[in-house]
Amino acid sequence: MRIEITHTKLESSDSLIAYAEKRMQLLEKFLKRLEQGTEAVCYLELARTTKHHKKGDVYYAEASIEVSGKKIRATSTASDMRVALDDVKEKLEQELRKDKGKELAQRRVLL
């Protein structure tokens, strides 16, 4: 899976990029069955929603995965960027599991 990361109103750090890539790579096991001759692409946007507010949910993470013509998207806001990334990863994982369940149910109907 190829991961493309963009930053908005946020300074980039090597540790944050490494953490984001590590979290998104964990989804690769769910994408193997969908990757039929194509490579999955994960577009990840990391942002700070505002510069002047110091409290509350000021960090924003959005991920969009494109694989075999399907698009799966998740967003999250949190008080810490790592928490937002973890939440986005969990939401994407839920969607991928749900998609797998639908696919298996469809196979059972056809048999």
N, C-alpha and C positions, 0 to 999 in steps of 0.2 A: 504494500500500500504506500502510495506517495502522499506526503503530508506537506501542505503549503500553509505557512503561518504568516498572518499580517498583524500589525500592531496599530492601534489608533489611540492617540493621547496617552501613550504608555511607553516607557523606556524599555527597550529590549535587554534582557539579561540572558547569559548562556544557561544559567541554572533553570530559568523559567522555560526556555525553549526546550531544554532536555527533558524537563518534567512533562511538558505538553506532549512531546513526541512519544515519551514512554507510556503515557496514559492512552493515547490514541492507538499505539501499536498493540495494546491489549485487545483491541476489537478485531484484529486481523483473523483470529480463529473463527469468528462468526462470518467473516466475509469470504472465506475460502470457497464455500459452496456457491456463492453468487458470482465469483470471478470466473467467468467462462471465456477464457481467451482475452480478457481485458484486465487492465490494472485498476484497482480502486483508487480514487483520489479523495483525500480529505482536505477540505478548505477550512481552516481554523482562524477565527478572528478573536484576538485578545484586545480588550479595550478598557479604558477608564471612562466611565460615563460623564464625569465632570472633573474639572481641575480645582474648583473652589470649595466643594463640599468635602469635609474631612471625615464624616461619620456615615454609617449606614452602608447599604449595598452600592458601592461605587465601582466595582469591577464587573465586567461583562465578558462572557465567553460564548461564542457561537460556532458551531461545527456543522458542516454539511458534507455528507459522503455521497459520492456518485459512483455507482458500480452497475454495470450491465444495463444501463438505461434507467435505473432506479435512483431516486434521490431521497436521502434520509437526513433530517435536519433537527437540531436541538439547540436551545439557548438557555442561559442561566445568568443570574446576577447574584453576587455575594459580597461580603465584606473583605474577602481574601481571594486572590486570583486562583490559588490552588484549589480552594473549595469550589469555585465556579467551574474549574476544569473537571474536577471529580464528578460534579453534578451532571455536566454535559456528557461525560463518558457513560454514566449510569443511564441517562435517558436514551442515548444511542444504543446501548446494549439492550435495553428493554424493547426498543423498536425492532432491532434485529432478531431478537428472540420471538417476538410476536409475528414477524414476517416468516420466520422458519416454521412456526406452528401453523400458519395459514397454508404454507406450501405443503406440509405433511398432510393436513386435512384434505387438501385438494387431491393429493395422490390417492388417499384412501377412498375418496368418492369415485374416482376413475376406475379403481379396481373392482 
